[in-house]
Each structure stands twice: as structure tokens, then as C-alpha cells.
Amino acid sequence: GNRKAFSLTLPCEANSPPFAAAMSGDGRFVGVYSAKGALAVYQVPGAEAVVTLPTPMLAAARVPVPKDEELAKAEESVRLILKADYAKKQPSEKKAFSQKLQEMAGQTNDDPASRFVMLRDARDLAIEAGEATLAMQAVDAAVKLYELDGPALRLQALEKLQGGLSTVTGLRNLFDQAQEAADAAWDEDDYDAALKAIQIASAAAKKMNYAAGVEDADLRAAQIKRIRELFNAMKTSVDLLKKIPDHPEANLAVGKFRCLVQGRWDVGVKNLVLSSDKLLKEAGNAEIEAAKDKANEAKAADAWWDFAQSAPEAEKRPAEGRARFWYLRAIPGLTGLAKAKAEARISFTFNNAEYKPGLVLDFPSPQATVLRGKKGRLDTTLDFIGSDFADPAAPNRKSTINLRWTGLLTPPAPGRYKLVAKTSDPVRVKLDNKVVIDTLTNKSPKKEVYFRYVDKPLAIQVEFQALNDAKHRLQLMWVLSGSAVEEIIPADYLFHDKKLEAALGKP
């Protein structure tokens, strides 16, 4: 009766399989299952992603690879039916045919052998055409459907692509796909494959004189080597859990690695609840209860905070970060002393400065009349609409305003992220004191960039210029590693130097 119409803008790559979407029975939420296997849930009518579930939680059971005789028969049939397509030799024709085979494979649910052949051939054709993105799409589809060694297959495809690419576009696609393959191998604890993939990325960056890419890949390689060493040190615990799933010491080692090293909290807490450490056992149970009921969020925060107080330095920072994660969610429902305690604990010290949630927005000079005399403000997220600064005396008068947000970005876990400045107006973004997006001075059309997060907060500054009306908007968004969903960077991960609050004036 009183439901409002709304629109939903979804990220979609060219030639990717379609999205599937469904609305909840009460009409309050829309679930969107992406081409890459991630589920995003949007609330109606605001259409802000409220939760994103990663692929491993959603993937259907994989089936065994068909036997050789089945594949031989399927190959004969597929190649006979598509004889004219297989005869084409030009790279553009092979690219188009690879796309066609992937589309057909997505529509073939009753013939596993033929589907496997089509995906395999789609991969090979894309490699021959020098299309890294298309080749890896075929590999990912096959890995999702069949019992295959994903890291090994991705690496095999990358190695075949590596020797045949020479254009900047082709090498850049190879660089990006090698980075994604490294992330996928990381998630499967195959650090040897991850390192080899990142070395291919580094080689591609060097070949196209992409200095920032070389630096990024080398940083990632060093991180992989460090994590591989830590993983190998506790691999006996991983193997022991396959035989004795409730072994306390093995669960402790694996749980600490998953949570405090990898940042894979949803996986690691399942080990912690079976561990031999009293505080971590309590934290694991509190995590599970908080996920079920918001009333338990403060308990989860307290549990991680208590553990952090006696934890070694390497474990203290991630544990306190997890405590802040839950405190920020709990605060709206807290009162009195409990609220005061939570608010005191969501700040942290970095480089001898105290940081609190939110970005500081200030107004550099020279400035339009509408902003003169105004101080700054704190923004918990960066989702700005120009009409926030409409002139109350002359609401139809348009003025150009200059804005600047400053603070720290603290992603939830080590990994590779895509940062997106979503706007049609001029914007400049500095990350870790380097300009990564700039349409303000050099008029570049690029408004997105990949960045690597390792283990320390990143300084961020965003400068924006626009007219002060509702048509002009800026959203600072990101795409998490392994996801296809663009979302506004949540308040949990944005902080500011407390000293900058002086620029805001009295509340």
C-alpha cells in the first residue's frame, strides 16, 4: 500500500553473466546475487547495502570433473555443433567465441561434461586472444562448478597469458587478474600459488613501466612471504583438526591465525570457541551471539577489549580493532556508563595522535558566500549532497563550493581494495599521502583505484568542488577483496585526528 518505488544501481562487468535478484516477503529488502558469486542485501527504499555475504558461504556443492570418456564424447559433440565457430582464427573472433561459450555454459545445467568442455575451451580461446579478464572468468566459473584446484588452474592460465601480451591494455588486465588470483589463493591458504601469481603481476607492471604497480606487487609479495611463514608454523594444527576437530590447542592456533593475522573473523571464531584460551573462547562465543542478536554486541566488544589488554603487540592491535568494530555497532543502543565506556574505547592512538570516528570536513579558502563564517563538521561516512549547503536566503542561487575531508582509513583486513569516488564533479583523493585520483587539476576521467592494505592505517584526504544543489553529489565507496559489490565505506573504518576537531568550532 504505502511502499515507495525505488531504483537500484548495480555494478556489472561487460560480458559477465546476469545478476539474480529477489525481494523479501515483507518488501523491506532486496537480495542481489552477483556474477562473481557475492550476495548483497539492500534495504528498501534507501538501497544501501546492509550486508554482503562472500562467495564461500553461498556456493553450491561442486561436482566431480567428468571422466575422460565423458569429456571426449562431449568434446566431439560440442565441436561438431559449433564447427563454424571453432574454425575462426582472428583474435577478435576467438574473443567473441569465448564469450559465446561462457554464456552457453551458463545455460547448460543438465550436461556437466559439455559444460566443462565449453568452459575449458572458452579459457583457451581467451588466452589465445590475449584476453586475461575473459580467460579468468572462464576459470572462475569452472572452479565454482567443479572439484578443481582453483589456485593451480588460475596460475596455469596466467603463465600461458604472460608470454603473449605486449600492449599496455593487455598487460594491465594481466596485472589486475594476477592480483585477484593471488587474493583467491591467499583465501585458500595456497601461499606458494599466491606468491607466483603476484610475481606475474610484478613482471607485467615492469613490462609496461607501471612503477606504482611494481611497488604494490612487491609489497604484496613481502606480505605473502610473511604470512606463509606464519601459516607453515601452524600447519600441523590445521592438519590435526582434520583428524581431531575439537582439539583445544590446535583450534587456538588456527583461530588466532584466522582472526588476528588474516582478519577472517567469521571463520576463525568457530575455532576460538573450541580453543584452550579462556579469554579467546569467551570472545569467540560473544562474536557468535552478537551476530544473532544486537543486544550482545557490547559483550563481544568487551570480550575483545579484555583480551587485548594482555595480548602481545602483534595481537593487540587487531583485537582492539575488532572491539571498536562491535562498540560502534553497539553505541546506538547503549545508555549511561555503558555508553560512556564504549565511546571512550572507540578512539585509538597512531603516530602519537589520538584518533576518533569520522572524517573532518572543512572549507578551504577562497570560498563561496554560502560557506563563509561556517566551521567544519564531522562526517561518519562520505556521502555528500550539494544541497547540504544551499543558501537559505536564496535557495535557487547556485554557488561553487570547495570541500575537504581529512582522516584515516582502516580497512577490516589485509588485502587489495578498489577505492571509488562516485561523482560527476571534480575530485582529488590522496591515500597514504599520494594522489591516487585527480579530476580536480589534471582532468583525468579516472575515479577509481586499487590500493593495498597491510597492517597500519592509511591517511586519506578528499577534495571536492561542486555546485551546492542536490544534483551534485560525492560518495566515497570501495569494493572489498573477492567481492563485486560497491558500497559506501562504512563508518567503522574512517577516523580523524582529535586535534582537527578544533577547526569545527563549538557544537
VOLO-257065 format. One line per field, with one value per residue (C-alpha): residue number from 1; residue in one letter; x, y, z. Coordinates in steps of 0.001 Angstrom, whole numbers, always signed. Example, Ala and Ser with C-alpha at 12.3 -4.5 7.8 and 13.67 -1.06 7.14 Angstrom:
// residues 2
marmi: c(1, 2)
voza: c(A, S)
px: c(+12300, +13670)
py: c(-4500, -1060)
pz: c(+7800, +7140)
END
This chain:
// residues 507
marmi: c(1, 2, 3, 4, 5, 6, 7, 8, 9, 10, 11, 12, 13, 14, 15, 16, 17, 18, 19, 20, 21, 22, 23, 24, 25, 26, 27, 28, 29, 30, 31, 32, 33, 34, 35, 36, 37, 38, 39, 40, 41, 42, 43, 44, 45, 46, 47, 48, 49, 50, 51, 52, 53, 54, 55, 56, 57, 58, 59, 60, 61, 62, 63, 64, 65, 66, 67, 68, 69, 70, 71, 72, 73, 74, 75, 76, 77, 78, 79, 80, 81, 82, 83, 84, 85, 86, 87, 88, 89, 90, 91, 92, 93, 94, 95, 96, 97, 98, 99, 100, 101, 102, 103, 104, 105, 106, 107, 108, 109, 110, 111, 112, 113, 114, 115, 116, 117, 118, 119, 120, 121, 122, 123, 124, 125, 126, 127, 128, 129, 130, 131, 132, 133, 134, 135, 136, 137, 138, 139, 140, 141, 142, 143, 144, 145, 146, 147, 148, 149, 150, 151, 152, 153, 154, 155, 156, 157, 158, 159, 160, 161, 162, 163, 164, 165, 166, 167, 168, 169, 170, 171, 172, 173, 174, 175, 176, 177, 178, 179, 180, 181, 182, 183, 184, 185, 186, 187, 188, 189, 190, 191, 192, 193, 194, 195, 196, 197, 198, 199, 200, 201, 202, 203, 204, 205, 206, 207, 208, 209, 210, 211, 212, 213, 214, 215, 216, 217, 218, 219, 220, 221, 222, 223, 224, 225, 226, 227, 228, 229, 230, 231, 232, 233, 234, 235, 236, 237, 238, 239, 240, 241, 242, 243, 244, 245, 246, 247, 248, 249, 250, 251, 252, 253, 254, 255, 256, 257, 258, 259, 260, 261, 262, 263, 264, 265, 266, 267, 268, 269, 270, 271, 272, 273, 274, 275, 276, 277, 278, 279, 280, 281, 282, 283, 284, 285, 286, 287, 288, 289, 290, 291, 292, 293, 294, 295, 296, 297, 298, 299, 300, 301, 302, 303, 304, 305, 306, 307, 308, 309, 310, 311, 312, 313, 314, 315, 316, 317, 318, 319, 320, 321, 322, 323, 324, 325, 326, 327, 328, 329, 330, 331, 332, 333, 334, 335, 336, 337, 338, 339, 340, 341, 342, 343, 344, 345, 346, 347, 348, 349, 350, 351, 352, 353, 354, 355, 356, 357, 358, 359, 360, 361, 362, 363, 364, 365, 366, 367, 368, 369, 370, 371, 372, 373, 374, 375, 376, 377, 378, 379, 380, 381, 382, 383, 384, 385, 386, 387, 388, 389, 390, 391, 392, 393, 394, 395, 396, 397, 398, 399, 400, 401, 402, 403, 404, 405, 406, 407, 408, 409, 410, 411, 412, 413, 414, 415, 416, 417, 418, 419, 420, 421, 422, 423, 424, 425, 426, 427, 428, 429, 430, 431, 432, 433, 434, 435, 436, 437, 438, 439, 440, 441, 442, 443, 444, 445, 446, 447, 448, 449, 450, 451, 452, 453, 454, 455, 456, 457, 458, 459, 460, 461, 462, 463, 464, 465, 466, 467, 468, 469, 470, 471, 472, 473, 474, 475, 476, 477, 478, 479, 480, 481, 482, 483, 484, 485, 486, 487, 488, 489, 490, 491, 492, 493, 494, 495, 496, 497, 498, 499, 500, 501, 502, 503, 504, 505, 506, 507)
voza: c(G, N, R, K, A, F, S, L, T, L, P, C, E, A, N, S, P, P, F, A, A, A, M, S, G, D, G, R, F, V, G, V, Y, S, A, K, G, A, L, A, V, Y, Q, V, P, G, A, E, A, V, V, T, L, P, T, P, M, L, A, A, A, R, V, P, V, P, K, D, E, E, L, A, K, A, E, E, S, V, R, L, I, L, K, A, D, Y, A, K, K, Q, P, S, E, K, K, A, F, S, Q, K, L, Q, E, M, A, G, Q, T, N, D, D, P, A, S, R, F, V, M, L, R, D, A, R, D, L, A, I, E, A, G, E, A, T, L, A, M, Q, A, V, D, A, A, V, K, L, Y, E, L, D, G, P, A, L, R, L, Q, A, L, E, K, L, Q, G, G, L, S, T, V, T, G, L, R, N, L, F, D, Q, A, Q, E, A, A, D, A, A, W, D, E, D, D, Y, D, A, A, L, K, A, I, Q, I, A, S, A, A, A, K, K, M, N, Y, A, A, G, V, E, D, A, D, L, R, A, A, Q, I, K, R, I, R, E, L, F, N, A, M, K, T, S, V, D, L, L, K, K, I, P, D, H, P, E, A, N, L, A, V, G, K, F, R, C, L, V, Q, G, R, W, D, V, G, V, K, N, L, V, L, S, S, D, K, L, L, K, E, A, G, N, A, E, I, E, A, A, K, D, K, A, N, E, A, K, A, A, D, A, W, W, D, F, A, Q, S, A, P, E, A, E, K, R, P, A, E, G, R, A, R, F, W, Y, L, R, A, I, P, G, L, T, G, L, A, K, A, K, A, E, A, R, I, S, F, T, F, N, N, A, E, Y, K, P, G, L, V, L, D, F, P, S, P, Q, A, T, V, L, R, G, K, K, G, R, L, D, T, T, L, D, F, I, G, S, D, F, A, D, P, A, A, P, N, R, K, S, T, I, N, L, R, W, T, G, L, L, T, P, P, A, P, G, R, Y, K, L, V, A, K, T, S, D, P, V, R, V, K, L, D, N, K, V, V, I, D, T, L, T, N, K, S, P, K, K, E, V, Y, F, R, Y, V, D, K, P, L, A, I, Q, V, E, F, Q, A, L, N, D, A, K, H, R, L, Q, L, M, W, V, L, S, G, S, A, V, E, E, I, I, P, A, D, Y, L, F, H, D, K, K, L, E, A, A, L, G, K, P)
px: c(+0, +2495, +5620, +7694, +9119, +12904, +15796, +18900, +22180, +24254, +27922, +28279, +31231, +30925, +30112, +29531, +26618, +23437, +22523, +19754, +17568, +14691, +12646, +11940, +8377, +7823, +9066, +11815, +14903, +16204, +18864, +21162, +23381, +26236, +28050, +31064, +29034, +28540, +25172, +24376, +21269, +19737, +17152, +14156, +13836, +17296, +19023, +22138, +23878, +23277, +25196, +27354, +27908, +31083, +31128, +32197, +29029, +26810, +28433, +26506, +28231, +30757, +30603, +33487, +35175, +33574, +35575, +37848, +35497, +32591, +34686, +35854, +32273, +31145, +34052, +33142, +29529, +30288, +32831, +30528, +27623, +29847, +32122, +31939, +32920, +35872, +37179, +37600, +41200, +41267, +41826, +38605, +36697, +38231, +37300, +33697, +33551, +34949, +32185, +29610, +30875, +30764, +27217, +26175, +27892, +25894, +22702, +23695, +22711, +21856, +25122, +28170, +30593, +29593, +29562, +33081, +34323, +32790, +34397, +37757, +37698, +36458, +39505, +41893, +40356, +40571, +44237, +44930, +43179, +45224, +42135, +43200, +39925, +37857, +40164, +39998, +36207, +36102, +38492, +36476, +33248, +34795, +36256, +32895, +31128, +33673, +36050, +39157, +42307, +41464, +44875, +46690, +44299, +44412, +48200, +48356, +46204, +48277, +51520, +50124, +48909, +52180, +54230, +51746, +50907, +52699, +50134, +49623, +45927, +46674, +49429, +47262, +44488, +47055, +48317, +44794, +43903, +47164, +46401, +42939, +44378, +46839, +43971, +41989, +44999, +45534, +41962, +42669, +45961, +47941, +50671, +53061, +50486, +49727, +53400, +53803, +50711, +51963, +55322, +53493, +51740, +55106, +56588, +53600, +53935, +57641, +56978, +54574, +56672, +53954, +56058, +53145, +52120, +55632, +55680, +52237, +53153, +56450, +54679, +52165, +54928, +56625, +53304, +52610, +56057, +55477, +52029, +53301, +55922, +53287, +50936, +53630, +54414, +50844, +50050, +50390, +47418, +45374, +46186, +45463, +41959, +41159, +41628, +40528, +38143, +37756, +41454, +41807, +45407, +45026, +41831, +43616, +46471, +44174, +41647, +44311, +45789, +42433, +41256, +44321, +46557, +44217, +41247, +38875, +36756, +33720, +35937, +38306, +35758, +34489, +37922, +38228, +35085, +36798, +40157, +42050, +42357, +39649, +39531, +39552, +36953, +34714, +35417, +34515, +31236, +30428, +31021, +28559, +25926, +26392, +25786, +22450, +21245, +22274, +21827, +25037, +27250, +28658, +29559, +31521, +33311, +34140, +35451, +37919, +38936, +39659, +41792, +43720, +44867, +47226, +47880, +51302, +51640, +51087, +47708, +46753, +46059, +43719, +41928, +41309, +40200, +37640, +36466, +35918, +34009, +31456, +31423, +30497, +27535, +26510, +26639, +23224, +21573, +23603, +22959, +24688, +28019, +27990, +27701, +30423, +32767, +32120, +32644, +35942, +37194, +36413, +39318, +42912, +46446, +48527, +51806, +51385, +47974, +44562, +42008, +38229, +35486, +34545, +36253, +36748, +35122, +36499, +36139, +39408, +39690, +38685, +35099, +31610, +29446, +27213, +30116, +31765, +31752, +30936, +33210, +33667, +31815, +32343, +31041, +30776, +30759, +31468, +28068, +27713, +24899, +25468, +22142, +23563, +24954, +22079, +21764, +18649, +18297, +18415, +17747, +17762, +21122, +23910, +27415, +30589, +31792, +35180, +35265, +37998, +37673, +40671, +41313, +42481, +41190, +41451, +40166, +38858, +41591, +44785, +44056, +43531, +40629, +39158, +38509, +35816, +34997, +31464, +30643, +30335, +32192, +35922, +37517, +41005, +41847, +45121, +45783, +48838, +49890, +49889, +47436, +45551, +42531, +42601, +39972, +40340, +43608, +44555, +41002, +41676, +38450, +39710, +37755, +38702, +41929, +43124, +45082, +46780, +46179, +48702, +48694, +48644, +46010, +46207, +45989, +43170, +42214, +39395, +38971, +35756, +34398, +30750, +27625, +25544, +22422, +21024, +22274, +25862, +26944, +30052, +30164, +33416, +32997, +35026, +34896, +36243, +38683, +36799, +33558, +31829, +29713, +30409, +29417, +29892, +32846, +31206, +31744, +33640, +36720, +37001, +38742, +40142, +42872, +41201, +43260, +41428, +38189, +39330, +38508, +34889, +34157, +31798, +28972)
py: c(+0, +2668, +1176, +3608, +2960, +2875, +2212, +170, +713, -2455, -2870, -5109, -6025, -6301, -9794, -11092, -13441, -11685, -10860, -12668, -10676, -11366, -9329, -10426, -11361, -8186, -5995, -4439, -5981, -6934, -9626, -9440, -12391, -11097, -12607, -13267, -15127, -12499, -11771, -8145, -7301, -3833, -2110, -513, +2381, +3659, +845, +893, -2474, -3649, -6914, -8677, -12410, -13773, -16487, -19401, -19009, -19145, -21535, -24690, -28052, -28609, -31739, -34020, -33377, -35735, -38815, -38736, -40809, -38494, -35438, -36968, -37637, -34166, -32521, -34306, -33187, -29555, -29145, -30645, -28359, -25271, -26281, -22898, -21023, -23313, -22658, -18907, -17732, -13973, -12793, -10769, -13848, -16020, -13426, -13364, -17153, -17400, -15078, -17179, -20427, -18971, -17779, -21191, -22949, -20796, -22013, -25709, -27221, -30778, -31811, -31427, -32859, -30457, -27530, -28411, -28631, -25259, -23530, -25164, -24135, -20651, -20262, -21466, -19228, -16196, -16967, -17247, -13898, -12288, -11554, -12046, -10972, -13234, -16208, -15866, -15555, -18971, -20421, -18956, -20376, -23836, -23726, -22707, -25640, -28486, -30026, -28344, -26863, -23181, -21655, -24088, -23510, -19719, -19804, -22045, -19604, -16612, -18306, -19007, -15425, -13940, -14710, -13476, -9970, -6785, -3954, -1732, -2664, -6386, -6142, -4060, -6649, -9365, -7345, -6987, -10643, -11828, -9690, -11237, -14739, -14042, -12951, -16100, -18327, -16434, -17263, -20953, -20896, -21666, -19106, -20606, -20053, -16594, -15645, -16929, -15001, -11785, -12263, -12418, -9176, -7573, -8714, -7290, -3973, -3769, -4582, -1631, +706, +883, +1926, +2071, -1431, -2773, -1199, -2630, -6117, -6140, -5033, -7824, -10376, -9443, -9773, -13196, -14463, -13302, -14903, -18098, -18388, -17929, -20399, -23053, -22706, -23692, -26007, -29027, -27617, -27337, -30968, -32088, -30576, -32776, -35766, -34255, -31310, -30322, -30350, -27272, -26259, -26779, -24719, -21975, -21792, -21843, -19424, -16864, -17094, -16695, -13803, -11890, -12424, -12851, -10872, -13718, -13343, -15290, -18335, -18024, -17554, -21093, -22323, -19977, -21321, -24732, -23355, -23673, -19900, -18668, -15071, -16042, -18714, -16029, -13693, -16389, -17204, -13495, -12984, -15722, -14354, -10785, -11953, -13398, -10511, -6829, -6831, -8881, -6537, -4720, -8073, -9036, -5686, -6072, -9595, -8477, -5434, -7607, -9969, -7083, -5682, -8609, -9620, -9263, -6219, -8188, -9393, -6278, -4004, -6367, -7327, -3672, -3043, -5822, -4353, -981, -2760, -4052, -911, +1254, -1016, -1220, +2502, +3498, +1026, +1878, +4390, +5723, +4310, +1528, +4098, +6286, +3302, +2314, +5869, +6096, +2879, +3558, +6010, +4830, +6216, +6182, +8045, +9806, +11229, +10258, +9240, +9169, +8023, +10111, +12342, +16073, +18200, +21719, +24513, +25736, +29361, +31042, +30074, +30886, +33236, +30401, +28861, +31990, +32095, +28384, +25992, +22391, +19292, +15580, +13121, +9495, +8416, +10338, +10571, +14261, +16089, +19662, +20861, +20340, +23837, +25511, +29217, +29570, +33223, +32352, +28609, +28858, +30623, +28225, +28665, +26668, +25219, +23712, +20943, +18824, +15684, +14501, +11437, +7816, +4768, +1478, -1435, -4546, -6953, -7100, -7249, -5433, -2965, -837, +2782, +4641, +8358, +8282, +11716, +13671, +16651, +17361, +15390, +14617, +11774, +11287, +7925, +7370, +10925, +10035, +11393, +8345, +10017, +13504, +15043, +18360, +19521, +17176, +16443, +12702, +10691, +8015, +7996, +4591, +2974, -254, +1, -2430, -2535, -4388, -3612, +134, +2858, +4883, +8674, +9829, +13261, +14016, +17386, +18135, +21027, +21312, +23451, +23490, +21756, +18245, +17217, +17370, +14502, +12651, +9153, +7558, +3847, +676, -2897, -5461, -8107, -11029, -9060, -7383, -5059, -1319, +104, +3385, +2943, +2232, +4450, +1610, +2283, +6110, +8089, +11593, +13189, +14581, +17793, +18602, +18953, +22460, +23502, +22558, +25158, +24554, +22062)
pz: c(+0, +1102, -436, -2479, -5920, -5967, -8299, -7639, -9496, -9655, -10641, -13685, -15853, -19599, -20801, -17285, -16513, -15344, -11770, -9943, -7547, -5161, -2687, +882, +1777, +3784, +933, +3080, +1458, -1975, -2322, -5354, -6285, -8433, -11387, -9141, -6551, -3849, -2253, -1392, +619, +57, +2234, +501, -359, +576, -1319, +824, +1064, +4610, +4405, +1876, +2066, +441, -2203, +32, +2125, -933, -3370, -4222, -3817, -6584, -8706, -9718, -13043, -15621, -16607, -19651, -21806, -20980, -21826, -25109, -26166, -25074, -26902, -30123, -29809, -28895, -31662, -34248, -33288, -33188, -36060, -37809, -34649, -33932, -37449, -36809, -36363, -35736, -32120, -32173, -33382, -30657, -28052, -29271, -29350, -25821, -24647, -26503, -24962, -21451, -21998, -23319, -20407, -18012, -19675, -19714, -16382, -17443, -19141, -16838, -19408, -22199, -19782, -18648, -22243, -23103, -20119, -20797, -24447, -23542, -21311, -24031, -26697, -24413, -23724, -27457, -27978, -25195, -23092, -19465, -17857, -20099, -19541, -15760, -15869, -17523, -14931, -12045, -13466, -13777, -10261, -8851, -10512, -10411, -7894, -9267, -7775, -8208, -7369, -9691, -12618, -12259, -12134, -15192, -17162, -16033, -17073, -20542, -20880, -19681, -22762, -25341, -24117, -25122, -25213, -22177, -22029, -22170, -19560, -17246, -17446, -16708, -13729, -12308, -12867, -11306, -8245, -7961, -8421, -5603, -3344, -4200, -3474, -193, +841, +202, +2147, -1019, -423, -2969, -5725, -4339, -4484, -8049, -9140, -7583, -9273, -12607, -11650, -10857, -14172, -16074, -14232, -15057, -18723, -19045, -16850, -14205, -11190, -8723, -9799, -9215, -5754, -4956, -6159, -4281, -1098, -1566, -2199, +1074, +2901, +1354, +2374, +5953, +6166, +4508, +7234, +9949, +8263, +7860, +11563, +12470, +9550, +11828, +13750, +10535, +9730, +13291, +13161, +10171, +12490, +15828, +15107, +18771, +19704, +22029, +21242, +17506, +17478, +19395, +16872, +13849, +15375, +16269, +12771, +11022, +13207, +14327, +11283, +8318, +9631, +8672, +11795, +10588, +10031, +12974, +15765, +15083, +16115, +19079, +20759, +20874, +21986, +25246, +25909, +28309, +27024, +23344, +23966, +25504, +22583, +20074, +21796, +22159, +18412, +17557, +19953, +18688, +15123, +16283, +18466, +18555, +22315, +22555, +20512, +23542, +25131, +22030, +22112, +25814, +25254, +22573, +24613, +27655, +25579, +24003, +27356, +27988, +24377, +22705, +20434, +17210, +18520, +20497, +17501, +15607, +18837, +19740, +16154, +16487, +19788, +18064, +15307, +17827, +20032, +17045, +16357, +19994, +20912, +19447, +21809, +24917, +27698, +30794, +31875, +29285, +26507, +28008, +28235, +24621, +23370, +25228, +23700, +20047, +19798, +19267, +19128, +15948, +15365, +18734, +17781, +19153, +16524, +16848, +14430, +11404, +8844, +9422, +6715, +6375, +3810, +2253, +1109, -1142, -516, -1762, +302, +1423, +3400, +4758, +8508, +8746, +10579, +9588, +10679, +11310, +8722, +9807, +6155, +2973, +1307, +441, -1353, -2546, -1197, +2333, +1804, -18, +770, +2983, +1923, -1778, -2223, -6022, -6189, -7167, -5784, -6325, -3043, -2152, +434, +2042, +4174, +6210, +8322, +8417, +6573, +8496, +6334, +8111, +6985, +4930, +1223, -2041, -2243, -5000, -3961, -5925, -5848, -7225, -8638, -11867, -10348, -9896, -7058, -5790, -3401, -1545, +59, +2219, +1209, -2502, -5084, -6398, -8037, -9529, -11777, -9952, -11526, -14372, -15582, -15741, -16145, -13713, -10458, -9080, -7978, -6371, -3134, -812, +2939, +5073, +8785, +9503, +8971, +5767, +5745, +3450, +2143, -303, -2030, -3885, -5948, -6979, -7098, -3938, -5210, -4975, -8422, -7209, -5013, -3843, -2379, -1252, -1943, -2058, -3270, -834, -1991, -3548, -3898, -6830, -4686, -4476, -1100, +716, +3064, +6442, +9471, +11179, +9063, +8972, +11727, +12327, +14403, +17528, +17202, +13955, +15879, +16824, +13252, +13815, +16473, +19355, +18707)
END
